[in-house]
Amino acid sequence: MGIKQYNNELKFYEKVIPYNDRLAPLFIRNSLYSLIPEGTKHIYVVGIGSNLISGDSLGPFVGTLLRNSFPNHLTVLGNLECPMDATTIIPKISGHIFPKNSFVISIDSVLGSVDFVNSIVLRQGPLQPGLGLGQNLPPIGDCSVMGVVLTNDAVLGSALLYTNLHLIYTMATNIAKGISLAVRQFFQYPSDHPILHVN
């Protein structure tokens, strides 16, 4: 699973956004655009999580929504068809070399305090998947976009299975739109270029 614990003691998040804020894609775009270094030639999105557990499916949902959106400038690793979960993430990431002048955005579901549940947290720096479940997986990314889906409590195992899919899908759609808007702006695509290609 890609679940990571989000602790409100962390000081380096860039933005906390309510998952259903109608301006969430614009807030995400603005934050990402400010973090992408000048000279970046390609952006990678790593959608971490499982397609079998609703509460852990945020990353794969985002990957599916972004797939084929900007083929010359955006590559997606992890989607609903081929998820990057606890069993596949190490071989897939260790076998992939991110080129120089690339920027990697990691997407994952996380657990957090009640103050952050139902929020999208965007911060600079890598994401360490599996931390909330005691898994030791490698940190990934130059930037992390985390959907806080549940509080960190004793009923975690069963609660993840029954997480509201409307919450996950709304988070995923807003994150995917925000990333797409940032890519479109950064690489100067025309303003009428579609932001999502959903098959």
C-alpha positions in Angstrom: 0.0 0.0 0.0 1.1 3.5 -0.6 -0.4 4.9 2.6 1.9 7.3 4.5 1.3 9.0 7.8 1.0 12.8 7.5 2.1 14.3 10.8 1.2 17.9 11.4 4.6 18.4 13.0 6.1 18.5 9.6 7.0 22.0 8.7 7.7 21.8 5.0 4.4 21.6 3.3 3.6 24.3 0.8 -0.2 24.4 0.8 -3.2 22.7 2.5 -6.3 22.7 0.3 -9.8 21.4 1.1 -10.3 18.5 -1.3 -13.6 19.9 -2.7 -12.6 23.6 -2.9 -13.7 24.7 -6.4 -10.4 26.6 -6.8 -8.3 23.6 -5.7 -6.9 22.9 -9.2 -5.7 26.6 -9.4 -4.1 26.4 -5.9 -2.3 23.2 -6.9 -1.2 24.7 -10.2 0.1 27.8 -8.6 2.1 25.9 -5.9 3.5 23.4 -8.4 4.5 26.1 -10.9 6.4 27.9 -8.2 8.3 24.7 -7.3 9.3 23.5 -10.8 12.9 24.6 -11.4 13.7 26.7 -14.4 15.2 24.6 -17.1 13.1 21.5 -16.4 12.6 19.6 -19.6 10.2 16.8 -18.4 7.8 16.2 -15.6 7.1 12.7 -14.1 4.1 11.9 -12.0 4.4 8.8 -9.8 0.9 7.7 -8.7 1.5 5.5 -5.6 -1.1 3.1 -4.3 -3.3 0.1 -4.9 -6.2 -0.4 -7.3 -7.8 -2.9 -4.9 -8.3 -0.7 -1.8 -10.4 2.4 -2.3 -8.6 4.4 0.4 -5.3 3.7 -1.2 -6.3 4.4 -4.8 -5.7 8.1 -5.0 -2.3 7.8 -6.8 -3.5 5.4 -9.4 -6.6 7.5 -10.1 -4.5 10.6 -10.7 -2.2 8.5 -13.0 -5.1 7.3 -15.0 -6.6 10.8 -15.4 -3.2 12.3 -16.5 -2.2 9.5 -18.8 -1.5 10.7 -22.4 -2.3 14.4 -21.5 1.1 15.9 -22.5 3.1 13.1 -24.1 6.1 15.3 -24.9 6.5 16.7 -21.4 4.7 14.5 -18.9 5.2 10.8 -18.1 3.0 9.0 -15.7 4.2 6.0 -13.6 1.4 4.2 -11.8 -2.3 4.1 -12.8 -5.4 2.0 -12.2 -4.3 -0.5 -14.8 -0.7 -0.8 -13.6 -0.5 0.5 -10.0 2.6 1.2 -8.1 1.8 -0.6 -4.8 4.0 -2.1 -2.1 4.8 -5.1 -4.2 5.7 -3.3 -7.4 7.1 0.1 -6.4 10.6 -1.0 -5.6 11.3 -2.9 -8.9 9.6 -0.3 -11.0 11.4 2.7 -9.4 14.8 1.0 -9.1 14.6 0.1 -12.8 13.7 3.7 -13.8 16.3 6.4 -14.2 14.9 10.0 -14.1 16.8 12.0 -16.6 18.7 15.2 -15.7 16.4 18.3 -15.9 13.3 16.3 -14.9 10.9 17.1 -12.0 9.2 14.3 -10.2 5.8 14.7 -8.5 4.7 11.9 -6.1 1.0 11.4 -5.4 -0.3 9.2 -2.5 -3.1 8.7 0.0 -1.9 9.6 3.6 -3.2 9.3 7.1 -3.2 12.4 9.3 -4.7 14.3 12.2 -8.3 15.2 12.2 -7.4 18.8 11.3 -6.0 17.6 7.9 -8.5 14.9 6.9 -10.2 15.6 3.6 -7.4 17.9 2.6 -4.9 17.9 -0.2 -1.4 18.7 1.1 1.3 19.8 -1.3 4.8 20.2 -0.2 8.3 20.4 -1.5 10.4 17.3 -1.1 10.0 13.5 -1.5 7.2 11.4 -0.2 8.0 8.2 1.7 5.2 5.7 0.9 4.1 3.1 3.4 5.3 4.9 6.4 1.9 4.9 8.1 1.7 1.1 7.8 5.3 0.5 9.0 6.7 -0.2 5.6 10.2 0.8 4.7 9.9 2.0 1.1 12.2 4.4 -0.7 11.4 8.2 -0.7 10.2 9.3 -4.1 9.9 12.7 -5.8 11.0 16.3 -5.8 7.5 17.3 -4.7 4.7 15.5 -2.9 0.9 15.8 -3.3 -0.9 14.0 -0.6 -4.5 13.3 -0.1 -5.3 13.0 3.6 -8.1 10.4 3.5 -8.3 9.1 7.1 -7.2 9.8 10.6 -4.4 7.6 11.9 -6.2 5.2 14.3 -6.5 1.6 15.3 -9.2 0.7 12.7 -7.0 1.7 9.8 -7.1 -1.7 8.0 -10.8 -2.0 7.6 -11.4 1.7 7.2 -9.2 1.9 4.1 -11.3 -0.7 2.4 -14.4 1.4 2.8 -13.1 4.9 2.2 -15.7 7.0 0.3 -14.8 6.8 -3.4 -16.4 10.2 -4.0 -13.8 11.7 -1.8 -11.0 9.8 -3.6 -12.3 10.7 -7.1 -12.9 14.3 -6.2 -9.3 14.6 -4.8 -7.9 12.8 -7.8 -9.7 15.0 -10.3 -8.6 18.2 -8.6 -5.0 17.0 -8.3 -4.9 15.9 -11.9 -6.4 19.1 -13.2 -3.9 21.1 -11.0 -0.9 19.2 -12.3 -2.2 19.4 -15.9 -2.7 23.2 -15.6 0.9 23.6 -14.2 2.4 21.5 -17.1 0.4 23.5 -19.6 1.6 26.8 -18.2 5.2 25.8 -17.6 5.7 24.4 -21.1 3.6 27.2 -22.7 0.9 25.1 -24.3 -1.9 27.1 -25.8 -4.7 27.9 -23.3 -7.2 25.8 -25.2 -5.1 22.7 -25.0 -7.2 20.1 -23.1 -6.1 19.5 -19.5 -7.2 15.8 -19.2 -7.6 13.0 -21.8 -9.9 10.5 -20.3 -10.6 7.4 -22.5 
